[in-house]
Amino acid sequence: MIAFWRVALLCVFCLGTLPAAAADYPNRPVRWLIGFAAGGPVDIVARIMSQWLSEHFGQQFVVENRAGSGGNLAAAAAVTSAPDGYTLLFVAPNNAISASLYKKLPYDFIRDTVPVASIMQLANMLVVANAVPAKTMQEFIDYCRANPGKISYASSGNGTSVHMSAELFKALTKCDMIHVPYRGSAIAYPDIISNKVQLIFDNLPTALEQARGGTVRALGVTSPKRWPPLPDIPAIAETVPGFESVGFYGISAPKGTPPEIVEILNKAIDLALKDPKLVARLSEVGGLPRPMTPEAFGKLIAEETEKWRKVVELAGVSVD
C-alpha cells in the first residue's frame, strides 16, 4: 500500500513538473520574426496568423520584420535567440533554398532549429508590367528571346522562391533576363508598375492583389497544374514542361525549445486551420491550408532543401 502511494505521488509530481516550462505558456508577448519587409506575402500571412494566435492565447504574437539577405537575417536572429518559445521564425522556401545557394551561412537551418508547424502551401505567380506586350506565356517567352539581356525581373531577395522561380524559368526557356533583388516583393511593385522592372514571380498573396487591382498582368502560376483557388489562370507548366515551384509557409523555433511548447503551438495552428474564417482569409490570398505534425514538417523542410539544391545546381547560381 505504501509502495502504491509512493508511485501515485511520483506520478503527480511528474505530471506537475514535466510541463512546467509550458504550464502557463505564453505568459508574455511572443516575437515572430519575419525575413521580409512589411506588406509582402510572408508578412500578410504572418499577420493573419498572429492575430488569430493572439486572440487564442490572450497574449500578443508580435510580427517583427527583419528584412534582408533573402530572409537570412531573420533566421540568424532566430537561431541565436533563447530557446524558450518566445521567439519564433516564419519559415518559407527561402530557408530551404539558402542552404545550397549561400556558401557562407553562419548557421545550419535544419541543425539549429526545430520544426513547429506547417501553415499552408502556395504557388507563385508570374506577373508582368502592363507595358509588356505579351498576353500569354508563349508570347512572353517569344518576347524575352527577342530581347535578350533587356528584360529585368524583380525578386524579394537572393535565395527566395521568387528569385529561384525566375532562375528555373530562365534555365528551362533559355530566356536571358537580369535579376534585380529587393528587400521584399511589396517594395518592388512601384518599379514594376512603372516598367523600370518588367516582371516578378511573386508569392500569390501580393501578386494576386496587384493583378486583381489591374496594376500588373498575370500570365501564369508556378504550380505543375492550375492552382485550385485560381482555375482561370494557366499553369506555366502548360507551356514550359517540367516547370514547378510550389512553396510552403510554417513556423520553426530555436533548437532546444521545449517539446511541450512546440506541441502547444502545433495544436494551436492545427486548430486555427480548422477555423472557417481563417481558412477563408488564407484562400483569399491563394493559400491552401496544410497542417502537419512537427515531425512531418521537419521532413518537408528536409525534402524541400534537397529539391531546391537541385534547382540551384540546374540554374548555376550561388551567393558568396
Helices and strands as residue ranges (DSSP letters): H 2-17, G 20-22, E 30-34, H 41-57, E 61-65, G 69-71, H 72-79, E 87-91, H 93-101, H 109-112, E 113-129, H 137-146, E 151-155, H 161-173, E 177-181, G 186-188, H 189-193, E 199-203, H 204-212, E 216-221, G 236-238, E 246-254, H 259-272, H 276-284, E 288-289, H 294-315
